[in-house]
Amino acid sequence: MPFISPTELKAWTHEIHYVVIGGGTCGLTLAGRLSEDPNVNVLVIEAGTHHVNDPLVDVPGNRGRALANPKYDWAFSTVPQSHANNRRLFEPRGKGLGGSSMLNYFGMFRPSKDDIDALEKLGNKGWNWDSLLHYMKKSETLVEFPISESDAVTFAAKIEREYHGTNGPLKKCLPREWSQLQKTFFDTAETLGIPRNPDTNGGHNVGAMTSLTSIDPTTGTRSYSSTAYLDPNLHRKNLLVLLDAQVTKIIFSKEGDLHKAVGVEFVKDNSLDRITGIQKDCIISTGSFKTPQLLELSGIGNPSILSKFDVETLIDLPGVGENLQDHIVLSTIAEVETSEKTNDDLLDPEFLKLHKELYETKKAGLLASGPKSAFMFVPAEKLGSDRDLISWQDQMHAGCTDTLAQVHPALRLGLEKQYAIQRDLFASKDQAQAEILDFIGHRPDPNSTPVLGKHYTSLGCALMHPLSRGTVHIASSDPLAPPEIDPNYFANEADLDLLVHIAEFALRMMKTSPLSDCVKEVILPKKEFLERGREGLKDYIRATCTPVFHPVGTASMLPREDGGVVDAKLKVYGTSNLRVVDLSILPLEVSCHTQTVAYGIGEKVASSTCLK
C-alpha cells in the first residue's frame, strides 16, 4: 500500500469510505487528513502518475520546464477568444500526484479578508476570513532563517508570525538571497504611492512585498501536496492510490429525491473498469476544467447541453461549467544596467553548470530557490484619475448588464449578487484590483527572446477581479476528450480598459527613479504599440495576453436558487454524498495566487465542519 491495481481494488468493494477523484492540491490535502482516522478507508484515483524524485518537479530552478509536457500537464487550450484576436490560449493544469501544485511558480500569499468574507455574503455560512485563515495556517509550516532587521524593512519581508502556520505538512520560506533590483522596485513603488507591506498574509494585501514560496529550504526542493500530504503517509494501510486511471463517470442510485454516488467508472490501460460500494462520500477534486466535465458526463448540468451529446440528465443544475474566471496578465520588459546576477544569467552554459554543481552538492544557488521577484497589489484609485474611475464604473455597469441578459435565467440572481460585491471591492482603497509582479530577469514570453549577456527586469501586469465570465462544458460524448474551455476574456470591456491602466502604471514605474536610473530600453510592449497610446496598448493586450492559470468558479458554492452547484458543505445539489473540493467552488476570483486558498479548502473540508 498505498498504490493499488484495478484487480487488487476489487477486493475493496464495499470497504471504501471515501473516494477522492483527483490527487491534486485539494485532493491530496483532503485524502491525507481523512486517512488520519484508521477506521476509514480512503481511495485516491489519479489520472497521472507519481512524479517522485523528479528534477523537473522538485528543483525550483526548473520551474516551467514541465509545462506542455503531457507526462506532467493536461495542456489544455481555450476556444478562439473573440476579444483577443481569436487566439487559442494555453491553459496548463498539473497531471499527476500534486496536480498544479507541482507545476506552479511557488507563490505562497493570501487573498484579502474581503475576498474571503464575500463567500459568506453570497450565502455560504461559515466561509469567512477567520475560518479559512485557521485552515490555511493548519496546512503549513513557515521555515525561518536569520534575516537582519534592515533587510526585512528594505525588502518588505518582515514576518508577522501570528498569520503563519508552525506545524503543517507544507513548507514555505522567504528567499535566501535578495536583489538590489527588488529594492529599486519597492522604492519606485513608494514614489508612486504604493507603500511596502511587509506581510500581506493577514487579510490586507494592498502594497508591495516579497513573496513567501512553497519551497523547503532544508532540502532545496518544491514543497507541494504530494510531498506534504501523501509521501509521508505511504505506510497507512487505509490510504489507497490508483494511478494512471481517469474517472469518466459517477455511478448513482436513487434514494428518494436524492441521488447517491455509489461508485465510479474509470479508464486505465485503455480498459473501462469500475469500483462500487462507496460507504460515505465521493469527492471530485479535478479542478476548474475537469470537474464540470465529469459532472456533465455523469448527468449533472444543463439539460440543453447534456442532450447534445446524448447524456441523460439526472440533476438539472444549469450552473455547472458556468461562471469561469481567471486572472489575465501581460508582460512589460526592459533591459537594465546592473552588475548583479539575475535569472538571465542561467542562459550562460558555464554559469548554469556552476549552479547545477552548487545545487547538487549544497542545495544552494539560483536553482535552489524560486525566481527572484517582488509583488505589488494595487487598488483602483492608484491606477487612474477620478474621471477614469467614473468611466470604469460606467463600463462595468454596461458590461454587466449585457452579461446578465445573456446568461441562463437561473444564474442571473447569483451573478447580480456577485457583481454587487465586485462593485464594492472596486470602490475600496483597501482592495487590490491589480497585481504587478517584478521578475528579476526576462519573464518567459513568446513575443521576446532574451539576449545572452544582457540583463532584464520584467513587470507582469495582472487583473485581479475580472468582470467577464466564461464557461467550461463537454464538447463530446467521449469522456477522454478535453472539455471546451471559453474564458470569454474581455467580454466586459471594463476588464480590457483596466488592464490598459495597469500596463500604464508599470510603464510609469520604468520611467520613475530609481527604477528609471537602470532601465536602458523598454523591450515589451514594442514601439509600434507604445506609439499609439492606449489604443496601441489595447492591441498589444489582445495580441499577447495570457491567463495566469488560476481558474475558479465552474462549480460555484452558492445557494441553488442563485445558480449554485454545491452548498456550503460542498455537496452537489440533488445528491446525498457527492462533493466538489477544489477551486471550482469559488464563485469569485481572489486577489492572490490561489494555492494557499486551495490548501485551506482541503483542510476545512477534511474537518468536521463540512463532512459531518
KEPALUM-177301 format. One record per residue (C-alpha): x, y, z; residue in three letters. Coordinates in pm, whole numbers, plus 50000, padded with zeros to 5 digits. Each point is the difference from the previous one (the first is absolute). Last residue first. Example, Ala and Ser with C-alpha at 12.3 -4.5 7.8 and 13.67 -1.06 7.14 Angstrom:
2
((51367; 49894; 50714); "SER")
((49863; 49656; 50066); "ALA")
! end
This chain:
612
((47961; 51581; 50929); "LYS")
((50224; 50049; 49698); "LEU")
((50008; 50379; 49998); "CYS")
((50098; 50133; 50341); "THR")
((50120; 49659; 50117); "SER")
((50336; 50078; 49849); "SER")
((50112; 49860; 49666); "ALA")
((49795; 50272; 49831); "VAL")
((50194; 50275; 50173); "LYS")
((50341; 49847; 49926); "GLU")
((49923; 49962; 49630); "GLY")
((49860; 50352; 49976); "ILE")
((50304; 50145; 50177); "GLY")
((50236; 49817; 49766); "TYR")
((49815; 50142; 49701); "ALA")
((50001; 50351; 50149); "VAL")
((50378; 49992; 50040); "THR")
((50028; 49870; 49643); "GLN")
((49811; 50292; 49845); "THR")
((50248; 50268; 49908); "HIS")
((49834; 50303; 50151); "CYS")
((49710; 50241; 49957); "SER")
((49718; 49745; 49997); "VAL")
((49763; 49907; 49717); "GLU")
((49633; 49975; 50096); "LEU")
((49764; 49701; 50016); "PRO")
((50274; 49778; 50148); "LEU")
((49887; 49636; 49965); "ILE")
((50223; 49938; 49695); "SER")
((50298; 50037; 50233); "LEU")
((49975; 49638; 50116); "ASP")
((49783; 49782; 50219); "VAL")
((49680; 49900; 49823); "VAL")
((49769; 49771; 50192); "ARG")
((49775; 49705; 49921); "LEU")
((49827; 49849; 50305); "ASN")
((49625; 50061; 50003); "SER")
((49956; 50145; 49655); "THR")
((49754; 50253; 49858); "GLY")
((50232; 50293; 50058); "TYR")
((50366; 49903; 50004); "VAL")
((50133; 50000; 50356); "LYS")
((50266; 50261; 50068); "LEU")
((49890; 50039; 50362); "LYS")
((49896; 50357; 49914); "ALA")
((49790; 49868; 49712); "ASP")
((50123; 49889; 49659); "VAL")
((49898; 50084; 49643); "VAL")
((49859; 50348; 50063); "GLY")
((49784; 50191; 49755); "GLY")
((49861; 50245; 50254); "ASP")
((49698; 49780; 50080); "GLU")
((50243; 49721; 50083); "ARG")
((50171; 50213; 50262); "PRO")
((50361; 50056; 49902); "LEU")
((50325; 49803; 49996); "MET")
((50087; 50021; 49632); "SER")
((50086; 49696; 49793); "ALA")
((50169; 50189; 49714); "THR")
((50122; 50289; 50216); "GLY")
((50378; 49998; 49996); "VAL")
((50296; 50006; 49761); "PRO")
((50342; 50110; 50134); "HIS")
((50221; 49933; 49697); "PHE")
((50134; 50355; 49956); "VAL")
((49827; 50015; 49662); "PRO")
((50186; 50157; 49708); "THR")
((49999; 50340; 49828); "CYS")
((50196; 50043; 49676); "THR")
((49790; 50121; 49707); "ALA")
((49697; 50135; 50187); "ARG")
((50231; 50168; 50251); "ILE")
((50212; 50159; 49730); "TYR")
((49691; 50124; 49815); "ASP")
((49870; 50158; 50320); "LYS")
((50344; 50151; 50058); "LEU")
((49991; 50156; 49654); "GLY")
((49658; 50147; 50069); "GLU")
((50138; 50138; 50325); "ARG")
((50292; 50177; 49837); "GLY")
((50077; 49937; 49634); "ARG")
((50379; 50033; 50027); "GLU")
((50007; 49731; 50269); "LEU")
((49866; 49733; 49766); "PHE")
((50244; 50057; 49714); "GLU")
((50273; 50047; 50259); "LYS")
((49981; 49645; 50132); "LYS")
((49828; 49931; 50331); "PRO")
((50241; 49858; 50099); "LEU")
((50371; 50076; 49953); "ILE")
((50020; 50327; 50196); "VAL")
((50360; 50121; 49983); "GLU")
((50287; 50082; 50235); "LYS")
((49816; 49994; 50333); "VAL")
((50243; 50049; 50291); "CYS")
((49916; 50356; 50103); "ASP")
((49635; 49949; 49904); "SER")
((49959; 49766; 50297); "LEU")
((50119; 50269; 50244); "PRO")
((49835; 50207; 49869); "SER")
((49682; 49986; 49792); "THR")
((49982; 49918; 49629); "LYS")
((49988; 49622; 50051); "MET")
((49735; 50056; 50268); "MET")
((49790; 50191; 49748); "ARG")
((50017; 49695; 49773); "LEU")
((49860; 49791; 50284); "ALA")
((49721; 50253; 50066); "PHE")
((49920; 50014; 49628); "GLU")
((49968; 49621; 49993); "ALA")
((49754; 50015; 50290); "ILE")
((49811; 50274; 49815); "HIS")
((49970; 49780; 49691); "VAL")
((49885; 49714; 50225); "LEU")
((49718; 50223; 50125); "LEU")
((49886; 50069; 49646); "ASP")
((50007; 49633; 49907); "LEU")
((49799; 49892; 50304); "ASP")
((49755; 50290; 49955); "ALA")
((49923; 49866; 49653); "GLU")
((49802; 49711; 50146); "ASN")
((50046; 49721; 49748); "ALA")
((50366; 50068; 50072); "PHE")
((50090; 49629; 50038); "TYR")
((49721; 49757; 49916); "ASN")
((50170; 49728; 50208); "PRO")
((49876; 49740; 49748); "ASP")
((50119; 49648; 50077); "ILE")
((49846; 49710; 49808); "GLU")
((50082; 49685; 50192); "PRO")
((50277; 49764; 49891); "PRO")
((49906; 49661; 49852); "ALA")
((50039; 49699; 50228); "LEU")
((49630; 49993; 50093); "PRO")
((49899; 49973; 49632); "ASP")
((49646; 50141; 49992); "SER")
((50155; 50312; 49855); "SER")
((50044; 50370; 50066); "ALA")
((49935; 49983; 50373); "ILE")
((49976; 50341; 50160); "HIS")
((50219; 50271; 50152); "VAL")
((49868; 50357; 49996); "THR")
((50105; 50363; 50025); "GLY")
((49913; 50310; 50197); "ARG")
((50141; 50349; 49949); "SER")
((50010; 50220; 50308); "LEU")
((50360; 49918; 50081); "PRO")
((50123; 50053; 50356); "HIS")
((50381; 49980; 50018); "MET")
((50124; 50133; 49665); "LEU")
((50369; 49925; 49953); "ALA")
((50302; 50202; 49888); "CYS")
((50333; 49815; 49988); "GLY")
((50288; 50241; 50049); "LEU")
((50317; 49856; 49857); "SER")
((50359; 50099; 50072); "THR")
((50276; 49924; 49759); "TYR")
((50368; 49922; 49971); "HIS")
((50210; 49950; 49689); "LYS")
((50277; 49744; 49958); "GLY")
((49793; 49757; 49795); "LEU")
((49715; 50183; 49828); "VAL")
((49648; 49939; 50128); "PRO")
((49733; 49904; 49745); "THR")
((49680; 50202; 49974); "SER")
((49641; 49932; 49893); "ASN")
((49994; 49641; 50127); "PRO")
((50037; 50124; 50360); "ASP")
((50193; 49846; 50287); "PRO")
((50075; 50296; 50230); "ARG")
((50343; 50145; 49928); "HIS")
((50174; 50051; 50332); "GLY")
((49913; 50102; 50352); "ILE")
((49625; 49940; 49974); "PHE")
((49807; 50292; 50149); "ASP")
((49636; 49894; 50019); "LEU")
((49737; 50271; 49978); "ILE")
((49663; 49888; 50132); "GLU")
((49692; 50207; 49937); "ALA")
((49655; 50050; 50149); "GLN")
((50119; 49987; 50359); "ALA")
((49749; 50092; 50271); "GLN")
((50084; 50248; 50278); "ASP")
((49916; 50312; 49799); "LYS")
((49652; 49856; 49957); "SER")
((49785; 50101; 49701); "ALA")
((50087; 49687; 49803); "PHE")
((49915; 49779; 50296); "LEU")
((49653; 50154; 50021); "ASP")
((49944; 49955; 49627); "ARG")
((50121; 49640; 50026); "GLN")
((49751; 49931; 50279); "ILE")
((49710; 50130; 49791); "ALA")
((50132; 49800; 49704); "TYR")
((49987; 49679; 50199); "GLN")
((49645; 50071; 50117); "LYS")
((49886; 50065; 49642); "GLU")
((50171; 49677; 49898); "LEU")
((49803; 49805; 50258); "GLY")
((49670; 50148; 49884); "LEU")
((50081; 49945; 49635); "ARG")
((50103; 49635; 50010); "LEU")
((49659; 49833; 49966); "ALA")
((49920; 50224; 49703); "PRO")
((50293; 49853; 49803); "HIS")
((50245; 50276; 49914); "VAL")
((49962; 50251; 49716); "GLN")
((49808; 50286; 50161); "ALA")
((50219; 49986; 50309); "LEU")
((50309; 50031; 49782); "THR")
((49868; 50310; 49823); "ASP")
((49910; 50167; 50330); "THR")
((50344; 49913; 50135); "CYS")
((50163; 50168; 49702); "GLY")
((49795; 50317; 50035); "ALA")
((50049; 50023; 50377); "HIS")
((50371; 49924; 49984); "MET")
((50051; 50251; 49721); "GLN")
((49828; 50271; 50205); "ASP")
((50208; 49913; 50307); "GLN")
((50312; 50001; 49787); "TRP")
((49916; 50346; 49867); "SER")
((49943; 50132; 50352); "ILE")
((50336; 49862; 50111); "LEU")
((50169; 50147; 49694); "ASP")
((49854; 50345; 50078); "ARG")
((50132; 49974; 50356); "ASP")
((50340; 49930; 49847); "SER")
((50156; 49660; 49946); "GLY")
((50186; 49703; 50140); "LEU")
((50047; 50111; 50361); "LYS")
((49624; 50021; 50069); "GLU")
((49955; 49647; 49863); "ALA")
((50197; 49840; 50282); "PRO")
((50352; 49859; 49938); "VAL")
((50166; 49678; 50109); "PHE")
((50377; 49994; 49955); "MET")
((50226; 49700; 49980); "PHE")
((50373; 49939; 50009); "ALA")
((50206; 49741; 49817); "SER")
((50312; 49792; 49999); "LYS")
((49872; 49681; 49845); "PRO")
((49956; 49717; 50247); "GLY")
((50296; 49854; 50181); "SER")
((50241; 49709; 49977); "ALA")
((50085; 50050; 49632); "LEU")
((50142; 50348; 50068); "LEU")
((50261; 49870; 50243); "GLY")
((49981; 49744; 50279); "ALA")
((49906; 49635; 50048); "LYS")
((50363; 49954; 50109); "LYS")
((50154; 49744; 49765); "THR")
((49736; 49954; 49730); "GLU")
((49877; 50358; 50016); "TYR")
((50342; 50159; 49993); "LEU")
((50099; 49768; 49715); "GLU")
((49691; 50101; 49805); "LYS")
((50085; 50360; 50081); "HIS")
((50344; 49970; 49846); "LEU")
((49864; 49824; 49691); "LYS")
((49743; 50276; 49954); "LEU")
((50274; 50263; 50011); "PHE")
((50201; 49804; 49744); "GLU")
((49699; 49949; 49773); "PRO")
((49900; 50370; 50015); "ASP")
((49618; 50015; 49983); "LEU")
((50000; 49976; 50381); "LEU")
((50131; 50356; 49996); "ASP")
((49654; 50128; 49912); "ASP")
((49870; 49904; 50345); "ASN")
((50205; 50289; 50130); "THR")
((50360; 50048; 50112); "LYS")
((50063; 50352; 50111); "GLU")
((50216; 50257; 49822); "SER")
((49692; 50171; 49865); "THR")
((49895; 50204; 49697); "GLU")
((49649; 49903; 49900); "VAL")
((49820; 49873; 49690); "GLU")
((49628; 50051; 50045); "ALA")
((49699; 49770; 49996); "ILE")
((49628; 50071; 50031); "THR")
((49805; 49677; 49980); "SER")
((49625; 49940; 50001); "LEU")
((49782; 49812; 50247); "VAL")
((49652; 49856; 50048); "ILE")
((49853; 49879; 50328); "HIS")
((49734; 49738; 49956); "ASP")
((49622; 49971; 50009); "GLN")
((49755; 49728; 49892); "LEU")
((49640; 50073; 50108); "ASN")
((49845; 49699; 49821); "GLU")
((50111; 49637; 49980); "GLY")
((49716; 49872; 50218); "VAL")
((49767; 50290; 50083); "GLY")
((49714; 49851; 49797); "PRO")
((49943; 49724; 50258); "LEU")
((49724; 49762; 49885); "ASP")
((50090; 49672; 50168); "ILE")
((49979; 49661; 49828); "LEU")
((50019; 50129; 49643); "THR")
((50072; 49719; 49755); "GLU")
((50306; 50068; 49786); "VAL")
((49927; 49973; 49628); "ASP")
((50268; 50253; 49905); "PHE")
((49776; 50293; 49911); "LYS")
((49769; 49890; 50282); "SER")
((50259; 50095; 50260); "LEU")
((50014; 50363; 49889); "ILE")
((49624; 50062; 49997); "SER")
((49967; 49800; 50322); "PRO")
((50232; 50240; 50188); "ASN")
((50204; 49805; 50251); "GLY")
((50033; 49667; 50176); "ILE")
((49976; 49687; 49784); "GLY")
((50331; 49834; 50085); "SER")
((50171; 50137; 49689); "LEU")
((49885; 50343; 50116); "GLU")
((50152; 49962; 50346); "LEU")
((50322; 49865; 49852); "LEU")
((50033; 50297; 49764); "GLN")
((49915; 50245; 50276); "PRO")
((50288; 49857; 50209); "THR")
((50256; 49978; 49717); "LYS")
((50042; 50373; 49933); "PHE")
((49973; 50159; 50346); "SER")
((50194; 49726; 50173); "GLY")
((49983; 49621; 50032); "THR")
((49907; 49971; 50365); "SER")
((49671; 49809; 49982); "ILE")
((49908; 49835; 50330); "ILE")
((49789; 49685; 50039); "CYS")
((49881; 49973; 50357); "ASP")
((49907; 49729; 50250); "LYS")
((49990; 49625; 49935); "GLN")
((50093; 49988; 49632); "ILE")
((49888; 49654; 49883); "GLY")
((50125; 50012; 49644); "THR")
((50332; 50012; 49815); "ILE")
((49998; 49999; 49621); "ARG")
((50191; 49898; 49689); "ASP")
((50037; 50108; 49638); "LEU")
((50321; 49884; 49835); "SER")
((50245; 50216; 49804); "ASN")
((50274; 49942; 50259); "ASP")
((49775; 50157; 50263); "LYS")
((49659; 50151; 49936); "VAL")
((49769; 50073; 50290); "PHE")
((49642; 49947; 50112); "GLU")
((49899; 50118; 50344); "VAL")
((49794; 49867; 50288); "GLY")
((49704; 50043; 50232); "VAL")
((49933; 50372; 49958); "ALA")
((49653; 50050; 50149); "LYS")
((49736; 50192; 49806); "HIS")
((49735; 50179; 50200); "LEU")
((49619; 50024; 49989); "ASP")
((49951; 49658; 50154); "GLY")
((50324; 49806; 49974); "GLU")
((50098; 49957; 49635); "LYS")
((50325; 49817; 49930); "SER")
((50290; 50174; 49833); "PHE")
((50317; 49907; 49810); "ILE")
((50237; 50292; 49939); "ILE")
((50157; 50000; 49654); "LYS")
((50330; 50020; 49812); "THR")
((50261; 49967; 50274); "VAL")
((50346; 49994; 49846); "GLN")
((50241; 49738; 50131); "ALA")
((50376; 50045; 49973); "ASP")
((50034; 49940; 50376); "LEU")
((49772; 49833; 50256); "LEU")
((50093; 50111; 50350); "VAL")
((49888; 49836; 50325); "LEU")
((50020; 50140; 50353); "LEU")
((49871; 49762; 50270); "ASN")
((50325; 49805; 50030); "LYS")
((50191; 50315; 50086); "ARG")
((50370; 49961; 49926); "HIS")
((49987; 50244; 49707); "LEU")
((49924; 50279; 50246); "ASN")
((50310; 50219; 49969); "PRO")
((49965; 49987; 49618); "ASP")
((49634; 50100; 49994); "LEU")
((49929; 50326; 50183); "TYR")
((50310; 50219; 49973); "ALA")
((50209; 49846; 49722); "THR")
((49688; 49943; 49789); "SER")
((49836; 50333; 50084); "SER")
((50304; 50209; 49919); "TYR")
((50337; 50100; 50143); "SER")
((50247; 50061; 49718); "ARG")
((50359; 49915; 50086); "THR")
((50304; 50167; 50157); "GLY")
((50011; 49734; 50270); "THR")
((50006; 50215; 50315); "THR")
((49854; 50293; 49805); "PRO")
((49671; 49816; 49941); "ASP")
((49841; 50203; 49723); "ILE")
((49643; 50122; 49977); "SER")
((50108; 50364; 49974); "THR")
((49947; 50309; 50215); "LEU")
((49959; 50311; 49793); "SER")
((50193; 50323; 50040); "THR")
((49764; 50293; 50042); "MET")
((49836; 50307; 49852); "ALA")
((49664; 50137; 50111); "GLY")
((49637; 49890; 50028); "VAL")
((49980; 49654; 50158); "ASN")
((49802; 50058; 50318); "HIS")
((49872; 49664; 50128); "GLY")
((50289; 49897; 50223); "GLY")
((50220; 49851; 49729); "ASN")
((50123; 50327; 49849); "THR")
((50311; 50013; 50216); "ASP")
((50253; 50276; 49932); "PRO")
((49755; 50238; 49832); "ASN")
((50226; 50256; 49833); "ARG")
((49818; 50309; 49889); "PRO")
((49833; 50063; 49662); "ILE")
((49985; 50377; 49939); "GLY")
((50204; 50034; 49682); "LEU")
((50323; 50079; 50187); "THR")
((49925; 49701; 50221); "GLU")
((49987; 49776; 49694); "ALA")
((50335; 50135; 49886); "THR")
((50159; 49912; 50334); "ASP")
((49852; 49650; 49989); "PHE")
((50120; 49934; 49645); "PHE")
((50347; 50134; 50074); "THR")
((50018; 49779; 50306); "LYS")
((49909; 49704; 49780); "GLN")
((50266; 50105; 49751); "LEU")
((50243; 49989; 50290); "GLN")
((49938; 49628; 50002); "SER")
((49959; 49791; 50311); "TRP")
((50111; 49647; 50082); "GLU")
((49856; 49734; 50227); "ARG")
((49648; 50039; 49867); "PRO")
((49723; 49989; 50261); "LEU")
((49867; 49665; 50110); "CYS")
((49721; 49745; 49968); "LYS")
((49959; 49637; 50099); "LYS")
((49674; 49805; 49973); "LEU")
((49936; 49741; 50272); "PRO")
((49866; 50244; 50258); "GLY")
((50150; 50072; 50342); "ASN")
((50100; 50365; 50010); "THR")
((49734; 50177; 49799); "GLY")
((50018; 50369; 49922); "HIS")
((49789; 50307; 50076); "TYR")
((50106; 50039; 50363); "GLU")
((50363; 50000; 49887); "ARG")
((49990; 50346; 49842); "GLU")
((50300; 49963; 49768); "ILE")
((50195; 50305; 49886); "LYS")
((50075; 49949; 49632); "ALA")
((49952; 50335; 49833); "ALA")
((50351; 49989; 49848); "PHE")
((50139; 50306; 50176); "THR")
((49816; 49936; 50327); "VAL")
((50098; 49635; 50038); "ALA")
((50347; 50084; 49868); "ASP")
((50046; 50263; 50272); "SER")
((49877; 49767; 50273); "GLU")
((50247; 49736; 49892); "SER")
((49875; 49664; 49882); "ILE")
((50079; 49673; 50175); "PRO")
((49820; 49690; 49873); "PHE")
((49635; 49912; 50020); "GLU")
((49804; 49698; 49883); "VAL")
((49631; 50090; 50012); "LEU")
((49804; 49679; 50041); "THR")
((49676; 49957; 49814); "GLU")
((49658; 49840; 49963); "SER")
((49863; 50109; 50338); "LYS")
((50070; 50363; 49912); "LYS")
((49769; 49979; 49699); "MET")
((49747; 49827; 50224); "TYR")
((49992; 50274; 50263); "HIS")
((50001; 50269; 49731); "LEU")
((49694; 49832; 49849); "LEU")
((49789; 50048; 50312); "SER")
((50109; 50354; 50079); "ASP")
((49957; 50110; 49639); "TRP")
((49650; 49866; 49947); "ASN")
((49829; 49685; 49877); "TRP")
((49791; 49899; 50301); "GLY")
((49667; 50068; 49833); "LYS")
((50018; 50009; 49622); "ASN")
((49731; 50242; 49884); "GLY")
((50182; 50242; 49771); "LEU")
((50100; 50213; 50298); "LYS")
((50177; 49694; 50140); "GLU")
((50217; 49970; 49691); "LEU")
((50060; 50376; 49999); "ALA")
((50180; 49959; 50333); "ASP")
((50274; 49825; 49802); "ILE")
((50076; 50284; 49760); "ASP")
((49941; 50262; 50271); "ASP")
((50274; 49848; 50216); "LYS")
((50240; 50042; 49712); "SER")
((50156; 49708; 49820); "PRO")
((50301; 49807; 50126); "ARG")
((50360; 49952; 49910); "PHE")
((50203; 49692; 49914); "MET")
((50129; 50040; 49640); "GLY")
((50186; 49683; 49895); "PHE")
((50006; 50042; 49620); "TYR")
((49747; 49724; 49936); "ASN")
((50059; 49658; 49848); "LEU")
((49994; 49758; 50295); "MET")
((49720; 50192; 50175); "SER")
((49809; 49962; 49673); "SER")
((49920; 49639; 50076); "GLY")
((50201; 49857; 50289); "GLY")
((49979; 49642; 49882); "LEU")
((49993; 50017; 49624); "GLY")
((49873; 50232; 49730); "LYS")
((50032; 50370; 50086); "GLY")
((49791; 50239; 49795); "ARG")
((50130; 50218; 49716); "PRO")
((49763; 50234; 49811); "GLU")
((50152; 50128; 49675); "PHE")
((49794; 50263; 49820); "LEU")
((49832; 49952; 49663); "ARG")
((50012; 50340; 49833); "ARG")
((49699; 50160; 49835); "ASN")
((50168; 50341; 50019); "ASN")
((49929; 50029; 50373); "ALA")
((49632; 50101; 50014); "HIS")
((49885; 49699; 49795); "SER")
((50209; 49756; 50200); "GLN")
((50044; 49689; 49789); "PRO")
((49906; 49697; 50216); "VAL")
((50236; 49952; 50289); "THR")
((50291; 49759; 50009); "SER")
((50077; 49725; 50248); "PHE")
((50349; 49876; 50080); "ALA")
((49896; 49713; 50229); "TRP")
((50351; 50034; 50143); "ASP")
((50256; 49771; 50158); "TYR")
((50056; 49710; 49759); "LYS")
((49832; 50202; 49727); "PRO")
((50289; 50253; 50002); "ASN")
((49835; 50336; 49933); "ALA")
((50153; 50142; 50321); "LEU")
((50270; 49781; 50155); "ALA")
((50270; 50262; 49950); "ARG")
((49805; 50272; 50179); "GLY")
((50199; 49988; 50321); "ARG")
((50331; 49819; 49957); "ASN")
((50172; 50233; 50247); "GLY")
((49775; 49872; 50277); "PRO")
((50129; 49642; 49960); "VAL")
((49724; 49757; 50106); "ASP")
((49772; 49984; 49698); "VAL")
((50236; 49984; 49703); "LEU")
((50252; 49835; 50234); "PRO")
((49773; 49699; 50057); "ASP")
((50059; 49828; 50333); "ASN")
((49640; 49873; 49997); "VAL")
((49774; 50104; 49715); "HIS")
((49719; 49761; 50091); "HIS")
((49778; 49952; 49693); "THR")
((49710; 50164; 49827); "GLY")
((49625; 49933; 49990); "ALA")
((49979; 49975; 50379); "GLU")
((49749; 49796; 50202); "ILE")
((50043; 50047; 50374); "VAL")
((49836; 49739; 50224); "LEU")
((49946; 50061; 50372); "VAL")
((49916; 49732; 50255); "ASN")
((49856; 50110; 50333); "VAL")
((50067; 49863; 50349); "ASN")
((50367; 50098; 49999); "PRO")
((49902; 50371; 50015); "ASP")
((50305; 50187; 49872); "GLU")
((49874; 49884; 49659); "SER")
((49765; 50299; 49981); "LEU")
((50291; 50244; 50039); "ARG")
((50217; 49858; 49724); "GLY")
((49703; 49951; 49771); "ALA")
((49884; 50361; 50038); "LEU")
((50339; 50155; 49941); "THR")
((50051; 49750; 49718); "LEU")
((49684; 50113; 49825); "GLY")
((50039; 50373; 50063); "CYS")
((50338; 50031; 49826); "THR")
((49961; 49713; 49756); "GLY")
((49925; 49631; 50036); "GLY")
((49678; 50004; 49801); "GLY")
((49685; 49805; 50081); "ILE")
((49992; 49943; 50375); "VAL")
((49798; 49691; 50093); "VAL")
((49910; 49989; 50368); "TYR")
((49873; 49705; 50205); "HIS")
((50143; 49717; 49794); "ILE")
((49919; 49651; 50132); "GLU")
((49689; 49926; 49789); "HIS")
((50230; 49872; 49721); "THR")
((50355; 49991; 50137); "TRP")
((50088; 49660; 49853); "ALA")
((49933; 50141; 49654); "LYS")
((50278; 50254; 50056); "LEU")
((50264; 49731; 49968); "GLU")
((49892; 49942; 49640); "THR")
((49986; 50372; 49929); "PRO")
((50358; 50033; 50129); "SER")
((50106; 50161; 50328); "ILE")
((50251; 50249; 50129); "PHE")
((49956; 50057; 50377); "PRO")
((50099; 49740; 50090); "MET")
! end
